[in-house]
Amino acid sequence: MTDLTQALAARPSRYEGAPTPPTLDTWQDAPHNRWAFAHVTEFVPTTTIHRQQPDDSGITRLDALSRADRLEQRLTDAYTDALVVSRRGEVIAEYYREGFAPDDRHLLMSVSKSVCALTLAALIDEGSVDPGAQATRYVPALAGSAYGDVTVQHVLDMTVAVEYDEDYRDADSEVRAQDRIAGWRTAREGDPVDTYAFLRSLRSAGAPGRRFQYCSADTDVLAWIIESVTGRRYAEVVSARVWQALGCEDDASVTVDPVGFPFANGGISCTARDLARIGDLMLSGGVSGGRQVISSSWVSETLAGGDPELARGLAIQQTHPNASYRNQWWSTGNARGNVYAVGIHGQYVWLDPKTETVIVKLSSCPEPVTTRWNDVHAGLFMSICSALEG
């Protein structure tokens, strides 16, 4: 791993035509993100999530989706880096933009949250974690913080109530502070020394369970619980409980802070094909390769969604009026039962139970998140699923 300047000097032609090279403070912004999202391991400290042996199944085309109107142009317009469509566990269509290959890893942003939840679900299934227990049972150091009097389920559902601003454009927001602590941006004097200290510093904004509040710090608390319960590093647990259990073809990675704490809320990178296995697991009731990896009850609870009233008034409900959040997954609340994992700048795992289809989209959209991009992606995924119904 080198710093960003050295990484660019080594590959001066590969930052996708941006007029100037990215810096540690601009790599997440367009147009730099097109290069950077596929090369995170070259300039942010990472650790590996190990796979099993590869099984190269080849590349298919978009022929199976030919009924989807103007599909390739829509993928280009939506800054798509990779698209994989899997039906009943079999990849039926793929798309990769020029310069991005099937075995290239891509930053997942907050899709990483859903991977974290699956890892924790495995520990819940075996009885190592009780979702109804206080988070401090597993991490006593959280006493006195915003997480001192909340349950693990509050954290999973993001109903904690934290003094935390998730404004990606505000340099003074807590989410940007997490970026700095994780090594994603230039550190400031006075920043907490590591993620452990940052999480302990967060304060309560009210009683838990009354309101949904999207808060990336919640996922890192879950990662802390995972490490505390298992006595192992987060990447090792994700490897054993998810990546190897699903027989993933390629290693994944997760960025880490100066003391090795994982950026669980957004730092995983992997291939689109391996990410599709996560969706297949959800639509198969937690079964992969004939093995029950996650309990069917946990999967069913997640697919059922949360209470949309807890999220009433949030921007996402302009696209999905009955949107809710459960176990670090989003539910549209629509008649099709669509549930999805999503990350800023257009990362998706979209589940369509009606057609037994998983759609993975990896992107480098210019803006982190807007209602326009929510609408664009929902429309795209609906078109793909409608094409499969014909």
Buried (B, 14 or more C-beta within 10 A) or exposed (E): EEEBEEBBEEEEEBBBEBEEBBBBBBBBBBBBBBBBBBBBBBBBBBBBBBBBEEEEEEEBEBEBBEEBEEBEEBBEEBBBBBBBBBBEBEBBBBBBBEEBEBEBBBBBBBBBBBBBBBBBBBBBBEEBBBBEEBBBBBBEBBEEBBBBBBBBBBBBBBBBBBEBBBEBEEEEBBBBBBBBBBBBBEBEEEBBEBBBBBBBBBEBBEEBBEBBBBBBBBBBBBBBBBBBBBEEBBBBBBBBBBBBBBBBBBBBBBBBBEEBBBBBBBBBBBBBBBBBBBBBBBBBBBBBEEEEBBBEEBBEBBBEBBBBEBBBEBEBBEBBEBBBBBBBBBBBBBEEBBBBBBBBBBBBBBBBEEBBBBBBBBBBBBBBBEEEBBEBBBEBBBBBBBBBEE
